Amino acid sequence: MLSSRFREKAEAVSAIIRPISSFEEAIDFTVDLCGRKKACRIALPGCEEHLSRPADALCRLKQEKIVAAPALEEKLYEKLEKACAENGFTCLRSGLRSHVSGIDIGFTVADLAIAETGTIVLDCPGEELRLATMLCEYHVCLVQSSRIVEDAFAAEARLLEYMLRTPGYTAFITGASRTADIERVLALGVHGPLELHLLLLED
């Protein structure tokens, strides 16, 4: 079964897999993850010091948590935005260049998934989606089983569609960001997300 093979290959490259039964469950997972993790925004020197209550309330670098979901359909985005607001998080779909100091969660829906390598494919015609997946600390991607294909050859027709639309950008993401440039020691999250969470929805 393609879903099982995709899961096996994705887990082998450090992706964290979770089966889900609905989009609402994906929203709940994303908001819960954001709540459990520390805010990732870059803190200025001195931010850790005690501040007066009025000053502390103004220190957005210290407090704000951001979920970016620029490519979601309107109705789905509204549900995510409402859930974020109820938990005190900011939800964005545009203007991400103004938040390069830290996006906690990048939420996406895979256009394709390749079982052979555990890879997700995102068609990124605009900048916002690229920023959301590269600047975030944690990337959460909804993968529908109907979009999983055996290998890159099986994805050829769809990939050709993406590539013929210009300007454009197609992202192939396999596992969390990683590098071994520093003393040949594997490090995660250096050039991108620290964790990749794949939510598998059987449809």
LINNORHU-V183710 format. One record per residue. N is the residue number from 0. PSI is psi in whole degrees, 0 to 359 (999 if undefined). NEAR is the number of other C-alpha atoms within 10 Angstrom. D_LAST is the distance of its C-alpha to the last C-alpha in Angstrom with 2 decimals. Layout:
[[N:PSI:NEAR:D_LAST] [N:PSI:NEAR:D_LAST]]
This chain:
[[0:135:7:13.71] [1:321:18:12.81] [2:318:22:10.98] [3:318:11:14.19] [4:318:17:16.49] [5:315:25:15.14] [6:315:22:15.57] [7:314:17:19.00] [8:322:19:20.23] [9:319:26:19.17] [10:330:18:20.91] [11:339:14:23.90] [12:30:16:24.51] [13:7:17:24.40] [14:148:21:20.92] [15:119:17:19.88] [16:139:18:16.41] [17:119:14:14.75] [18:141:15:11.51] [19:166:18:10.37] [20:354:12:8.64] [21:164:13:9.27] [22:325:15:11.08] [23:323:14:14.22] [24:326:14:14.02] [25:320:23:13.93] [26:314:21:16.98] [27:317:14:18.70] [28:315:17:18.40] [29:315:24:19.76] [30:320:21:22.60] [31:318:13:23.49] [32:316:16:23.70] [33:322:20:25.90] [34:327:16:28.06] [35:335:8:28.60] [36:152:13:29.66] [37:151:11:33.02] [38:137:20:33.32] [39:359:20:33.42] [40:142:21:35.67] [41:125:13:38.80] [42:135:16:41.70] [43:152:9:45.13] [44:131:7:48.06] [45:348:8:49.29] [46:335:13:46.00] [47:350:9:46.08] [48:157:8:49.46] [49:134:9:50.04] [50:157:12:50.07] [51:159:8:51.47] [52:315:8:48.98] [53:319:8:49.19] [54:321:10:48.81] [55:323:14:45.90] [56:334:11:44.07] [57:350:10:44.54] [58:83:13:43.33] [59:330:12:39.83] [60:329:16:39.70] [61:331:17:40.02] [62:329:16:37.63] [63:137:16:34.84] [64:137:24:31.23] [65:132:22:28.95] [66:124:25:25.20] [67:126:31:24.58] [68:67:25:21.49] [69:340:25:22.95] [70:7:20:20.03] [71:148:16:17.87] [72:154:10:17.67] [73:310:10:20.50] [74:321:9:18.87] [75:320:14:16.73] [76:320:19:19.90] [77:321:13:21.96] [78:317:13:20.00] [79:317:26:20.38] [80:318:21:23.97] [81:316:14:24.81] [82:321:19:23.61] [83:315:23:25.61] [84:321:12:28.64] [85:338:11:28.63] [86:7:13:28.97] [87:21:14:31.52] [88:156:20:29.49] [89:135:18:29.65] [90:129:23:26.52] [91:149:20:27.08] [92:357:17:25.57] [93:171:16:28.88] [94:27:13:32.29] [95:339:20:31.12] [96:336:12:34.34] [97:359:8:36.13] [98:33:15:34.23] [99:348:15:34.78] [100:356:14:36.46] [101:122:21:33.20] [102:124:30:29.58] [103:308:27:28.11] [104:130:29:24.36] [105:120:28:22.67] [106:125:27:19.14] [107:168:21:16.99] [108:124:20:13.59] [109:136:19:13.55] [110:325:18:14.02] [111:160:23:13.77] [112:139:29:13.91] [113:114:26:16.42] [114:323:23:16.19] [115:327:18:19.95] [116:357:21:21.06] [117:31:24:18.35] [118:140:25:18.73] [119:148:25:16.80] [120:129:21:17.96] [121:125:23:18.76] [122:117:22:20.46] [123:79:18:23.27] [124:340:17:25.48] [125:168:13:27.26] [126:325:15:29.00] [127:317:19:27.29] [128:321:24:24.00] [129:317:19:26.15] [130:318:21:28.29] [131:323:32:25.50] [132:339:27:24.21] [133:331:17:27.76] [134:345:23:29.67] [135:155:27:27.42] [136:324:26:28.23] [137:125:28:24.65] [138:121:28:21.65] [139:123:27:18.30] [140:127:22:15.36] [141:124:22:11.72] [142:114:25:9.82] [143:135:20:6.28] [144:330:17:5.90] [145:346:13:6.19] [146:5:18:9.30] [147:129:25:10.91] [148:163:18:13.98] [149:309:18:16.80] [150:182:16:19.59] [151:331:16:21.29] [152:322:10:22.59] [153:340:12:19.19] [154:1:17:18.60] [155:312:10:22.08] [156:315:10:21.50] [157:318:12:19.24] [158:323:18:21.65] [159:322:10:24.55] [160:312:10:23.29] [161:316:17:23.24] [162:335:14:26.61] [163:345:9:28.32] [164:119:10:27.77] [165:147:8:30.69] [166:153:10:31.28] [167:174:13:28.06] [168:127:16:26.78] [169:123:15:23.88] [170:131:14:23.23] [171:117:14:22.26] [172:122:17:21.86] [173:103:21:22.20] [174:184:26:22.88] [175:163:24:25.20] [176:137:19:28.27] [177:154:18:31.03] [178:155:14:34.55] [179:25:11:37.48] [180:330:9:40.08] [181:104:8:42.05] [182:27:6:44.20] [183:28:8:41.38] [184:126:9:39.66] [185:127:11:35.86] [186:136:14:34.93] [187:148:17:31.52] [188:14:16:30.96] [189:315:14:34.08] [190:8:13:32.77] [191:206:18:29.51] [192:142:25:27.09] [193:327:17:28.24] [194:143:21:24.79] [195:117:27:21.32] [196:122:23:18.56] [197:119:27:15.04] [198:110:24:12.32] [199:117:21:9.35] [200:115:19:6.08] [201:115:14:3.78] [202:999:10:0.00]]
